[in-house]
Amino acid sequence: MILDVRTPEEIAEGHLEGAVFADFKSEDFRDKLQELDKAVDYVVHCRSGQRSEKAVEIMTELGFTGNLVNAGGLEDAAESTGLPIVK
């Protein structure tokens, strides 16, 4: 599953097809993560890879057991997954 941790403004500029969203900068970020299936594999990305790296660390702390991959920025994530960027 693709997890996009960018802001709504960034997402409006384009996102990976089929991604789920959890704004890393929002106050309820951890709550949003808790709503996700912890056993699923996630490819996590943001704009540059910094927020997604921290998100993967938080997901590990929260007990996610699937494979967690920091795919870096949007373009890198699109290239590594083969998914199109949509608006």
mmCIF file of the C-alpha atoms, coordinates in Angstrom:
data_MODEL
# 
_entry.id   MODEL 
# 
loop_
_atom_site.group_PDB 
_atom_site.id 
_atom_site.type_symbol 
_atom_site.label_atom_id 
_atom_site.label_alt_id 
_atom_site.label_comp_id 
_atom_site.label_asym_id 
_atom_site.label_entity_id 
_atom_site.label_seq_id 
_atom_site.pdbx_PDB_ins_code 
_atom_site.Cartn_x 
_atom_site.Cartn_y 
_atom_site.Cartn_z 
_atom_site.occupancy 
_atom_site.B_iso_or_equiv 
_atom_site.pdbx_formal_charge 
_atom_site.auth_seq_id 
_atom_site.auth_comp_id 
_atom_site.auth_asym_id 
_atom_site.auth_atom_id 
_atom_site.pdbx_PDB_model_num 
ATOM 1  C CA . MET A 1 1  ? 0.000  0.000  0.000   1.00 0.00 ? 1  MET A CA 1 
ATOM 2  C CA . ILE A 1 2  ? 1.224  3.513  -0.779  1.00 0.00 ? 2  ILE A CA 1 
ATOM 3  C CA . LEU A 1 3  ? 1.172  5.964  2.145   1.00 0.00 ? 3  LEU A CA 1 
ATOM 4  C CA . ASP A 1 4  ? 1.585  9.638  1.257   1.00 0.00 ? 4  ASP A CA 1 
ATOM 5  C CA . VAL A 1 5  ? 2.499  11.736 4.315   1.00 0.00 ? 5  VAL A CA 1 
ATOM 6  C CA . ARG A 1 6  ? 2.508  15.125 2.585   1.00 0.00 ? 6  ARG A CA 1 
ATOM 7  C CA . THR A 1 7  ? 0.194  18.048 3.324   1.00 0.00 ? 7  THR A CA 1 
ATOM 8  C CA . PRO A 1 8  ? -3.178 18.416 1.555   1.00 0.00 ? 8  PRO A CA 1 
ATOM 9  C CA . GLU A 1 9  ? -1.710 21.318 -0.438  1.00 0.00 ? 9  GLU A CA 1 
ATOM 10 C CA . GLU A 1 10 ? 1.139  19.131 -1.691  1.00 0.00 ? 10 GLU A CA 1 
ATOM 11 C CA . ILE A 1 11 ? -1.236 16.273 -2.491  1.00 0.00 ? 11 ILE A CA 1 
ATOM 12 C CA . ALA A 1 12 ? -3.413 18.626 -4.566  1.00 0.00 ? 12 ALA A CA 1 
ATOM 13 C CA . GLU A 1 13 ? -0.410 19.162 -6.864  1.00 0.00 ? 13 GLU A CA 1 
ATOM 14 C CA . GLY A 1 14 ? -0.310 15.436 -7.651  1.00 0.00 ? 14 GLY A CA 1 
ATOM 15 C CA . HIS A 1 15 ? -0.183 12.065 -5.922  1.00 0.00 ? 15 HIS A CA 1 
ATOM 16 C CA . LEU A 1 16 ? 0.343  8.408  -6.694  1.00 0.00 ? 16 LEU A CA 1 
ATOM 17 C CA . GLU A 1 17 ? -2.710 6.575  -7.943  1.00 0.00 ? 17 GLU A CA 1 
ATOM 18 C CA . GLY A 1 18 ? -4.330 4.558  -5.144  1.00 0.00 ? 18 GLY A CA 1 
ATOM 19 C CA . ALA A 1 19 ? -2.380 6.185  -2.311  1.00 0.00 ? 19 ALA A CA 1 
ATOM 20 C CA . VAL A 1 20 ? -3.756 6.680  1.185   1.00 0.00 ? 20 VAL A CA 1 
ATOM 21 C CA . PHE A 1 21 ? -2.990 9.936  2.947   1.00 0.00 ? 21 PHE A CA 1 
ATOM 22 C CA . ALA A 1 22 ? -1.881 10.916 6.452   1.00 0.00 ? 22 ALA A CA 1 
ATOM 23 C CA . ASP A 1 23 ? -0.508 14.445 6.838   1.00 0.00 ? 23 ASP A CA 1 
ATOM 24 C CA . PHE A 1 24 ? 2.725  14.125 8.842   1.00 0.00 ? 24 PHE A CA 1 
ATOM 25 C CA . LYS A 1 25 ? 2.374  17.746 9.991   1.00 0.00 ? 25 LYS A CA 1 
ATOM 26 C CA . SER A 1 26 ? -1.153 17.292 11.380  1.00 0.00 ? 26 SER A CA 1 
ATOM 27 C CA . GLU A 1 27 ? -1.818 16.962 15.103  1.00 0.00 ? 27 GLU A CA 1 
ATOM 28 C CA . ASP A 1 28 ? -3.667 13.681 14.560  1.00 0.00 ? 28 ASP A CA 1 
ATOM 29 C CA . PHE A 1 29 ? -0.949 11.986 12.473  1.00 0.00 ? 29 PHE A CA 1 
ATOM 30 C CA . ARG A 1 30 ? -0.408 9.151  14.969  1.00 0.00 ? 30 ARG A CA 1 
ATOM 31 C CA . ASP A 1 31 ? -4.178 8.633  15.240  1.00 0.00 ? 31 ASP A CA 1 
ATOM 32 C CA . LYS A 1 32 ? -4.423 8.357  11.442  1.00 0.00 ? 32 LYS A CA 1 
ATOM 33 C CA . LEU A 1 33 ? -1.641 5.764  11.452  1.00 0.00 ? 33 LEU A CA 1 
ATOM 34 C CA . GLN A 1 34 ? -3.455 3.766  14.143  1.00 0.00 ? 34 GLN A CA 1 
ATOM 35 C CA . GLU A 1 35 ? -6.420 3.437  11.747  1.00 0.00 ? 35 GLU A CA 1 
ATOM 36 C CA . LEU A 1 36 ? -4.254 1.616  9.178   1.00 0.00 ? 36 LEU A CA 1 
ATOM 37 C CA . ASP A 1 37 ? -3.746 -2.144 8.968   1.00 0.00 ? 37 ASP A CA 1 
ATOM 38 C CA . LYS A 1 38 ? -0.464 -2.765 10.793  1.00 0.00 ? 38 LYS A CA 1 
ATOM 39 C CA . ALA A 1 39 ? 0.196  -6.080 9.024   1.00 0.00 ? 39 ALA A CA 1 
ATOM 40 C CA . VAL A 1 40 ? 0.220  -4.620 5.499   1.00 0.00 ? 40 VAL A CA 1 
ATOM 41 C CA . ASP A 1 41 ? 3.392  -3.644 3.606   1.00 0.00 ? 41 ASP A CA 1 
ATOM 42 C CA . TYR A 1 42 ? 3.710  0.127  3.090   1.00 0.00 ? 42 TYR A CA 1 
ATOM 43 C CA . VAL A 1 43 ? 5.691  2.250  0.668   1.00 0.00 ? 43 VAL A CA 1 
ATOM 44 C CA . VAL A 1 44 ? 5.849  5.629  2.408   1.00 0.00 ? 44 VAL A CA 1 
ATOM 45 C CA . HIS A 1 45 ? 6.735  8.882  0.671   1.00 0.00 ? 45 HIS A CA 1 
ATOM 46 C CA . CYS A 1 46 ? 6.602  12.641 1.088   1.00 0.00 ? 46 CYS A CA 1 
ATOM 47 C CA . ARG A 1 47 ? 8.200  15.422 -0.949  1.00 0.00 ? 47 ARG A CA 1 
ATOM 48 C CA . SER A 1 48 ? 11.883 14.824 -0.193  1.00 0.00 ? 48 SER A CA 1 
ATOM 49 C CA . GLY A 1 49 ? 12.080 11.703 1.979   1.00 0.00 ? 49 GLY A CA 1 
ATOM 50 C CA . GLN A 1 50 ? 12.625 13.360 5.362   1.00 0.00 ? 50 GLN A CA 1 
ATOM 51 C CA . ARG A 1 51 ? 9.053  13.167 6.655   1.00 0.00 ? 51 ARG A CA 1 
ATOM 52 C CA . SER A 1 52 ? 8.591  9.679  5.239   1.00 0.00 ? 52 SER A CA 1 
ATOM 53 C CA . GLU A 1 53 ? 11.747 8.521  7.040   1.00 0.00 ? 53 GLU A CA 1 
ATOM 54 C CA . LYS A 1 54 ? 10.347 9.812  10.337  1.00 0.00 ? 54 LYS A CA 1 
ATOM 55 C CA . ALA A 1 55 ? 6.934  8.321  9.516   1.00 0.00 ? 55 ALA A CA 1 
ATOM 56 C CA . VAL A 1 56 ? 8.496  4.872  9.036   1.00 0.00 ? 56 VAL A CA 1 
ATOM 57 C CA . GLU A 1 57 ? 10.199 5.236  12.444  1.00 0.00 ? 57 GLU A CA 1 
ATOM 58 C CA . ILE A 1 58 ? 6.875  6.155  14.078  1.00 0.00 ? 58 ILE A CA 1 
ATOM 59 C CA . MET A 1 59 ? 5.091  3.279  12.348  1.00 0.00 ? 59 MET A CA 1 
ATOM 60 C CA . THR A 1 60 ? 7.710  0.880  13.704  1.00 0.00 ? 60 THR A CA 1 
ATOM 61 C CA . GLU A 1 61 ? 7.216  2.324  17.212  1.00 0.00 ? 61 GLU A CA 1 
ATOM 62 C CA . LEU A 1 62 ? 3.446  1.837  16.833  1.00 0.00 ? 62 LEU A CA 1 
ATOM 63 C CA . GLY A 1 63 ? 3.904  -1.852 16.095  1.00 0.00 ? 63 GLY A CA 1 
ATOM 64 C CA . PHE A 1 64 ? 3.523  -2.058 12.325  1.00 0.00 ? 64 PHE A CA 1 
ATOM 65 C CA . THR A 1 65 ? 4.728  -5.515 11.303  1.00 0.00 ? 65 THR A CA 1 
ATOM 66 C CA . GLY A 1 66 ? 4.576  -5.335 7.506   1.00 0.00 ? 66 GLY A CA 1 
ATOM 67 C CA . ASN A 1 67 ? 7.528  -4.305 5.369   1.00 0.00 ? 67 ASN A CA 1 
ATOM 68 C CA . LEU A 1 68 ? 7.962  -0.510 5.623   1.00 0.00 ? 68 LEU A CA 1 
ATOM 69 C CA . VAL A 1 69 ? 9.842  1.224  2.814   1.00 0.00 ? 69 VAL A CA 1 
ATOM 70 C CA . ASN A 1 70 ? 10.803 4.892  2.679   1.00 0.00 ? 70 ASN A CA 1 
ATOM 71 C CA . ALA A 1 71 ? 10.475 5.658  -1.034  1.00 0.00 ? 71 ALA A CA 1 
ATOM 72 C CA . GLY A 1 72 ? 11.661 9.260  -0.656  1.00 0.00 ? 72 GLY A CA 1 
ATOM 73 C CA . GLY A 1 73 ? 9.931  11.936 -2.685  1.00 0.00 ? 73 GLY A CA 1 
ATOM 74 C CA . LEU A 1 74 ? 6.930  11.691 -4.990  1.00 0.00 ? 74 LEU A CA 1 
ATOM 75 C CA . GLU A 1 75 ? 8.910  11.240 -8.210  1.00 0.00 ? 75 GLU A CA 1 
ATOM 76 C CA . ASP A 1 76 ? 11.174 8.613  -6.616  1.00 0.00 ? 76 ASP A CA 1 
ATOM 77 C CA . ALA A 1 77 ? 8.123  6.764  -5.291  1.00 0.00 ? 77 ALA A CA 1 
ATOM 78 C CA . ALA A 1 78 ? 6.482  6.853  -8.731  1.00 0.00 ? 78 ALA A CA 1 
ATOM 79 C CA . GLU A 1 79 ? 9.630  5.462  -10.325 1.00 0.00 ? 79 GLU A CA 1 
ATOM 80 C CA . SER A 1 80 ? 10.133 2.691  -7.758  1.00 0.00 ? 80 SER A CA 1 
ATOM 81 C CA . THR A 1 81 ? 6.478  1.573  -7.752  1.00 0.00 ? 81 THR A CA 1 
ATOM 82 C CA . GLY A 1 82 ? 5.667  2.133  -11.418 1.00 0.00 ? 82 GLY A CA 1 
ATOM 83 C CA . LEU A 1 83 ? 2.495  3.976  -10.410 1.00 0.00 ? 83 LEU A CA 1 
ATOM 84 C CA . PRO A 1 84 ? 1.364  7.103  -12.251 1.00 0.00 ? 84 PRO A CA 1 
ATOM 85 C CA . ILE A 1 85 ? 1.147  10.529 -10.655 1.00 0.00 ? 85 ILE A CA 1 
ATOM 86 C CA . VAL A 1 86 ? -2.430 11.808 -10.834 1.00 0.00 ? 86 VAL A CA 1 
ATOM 87 C CA . LYS A 1 87 ? -4.066 15.108 -9.907  1.00 0.00 ? 87 LYS A CA 1 
# 
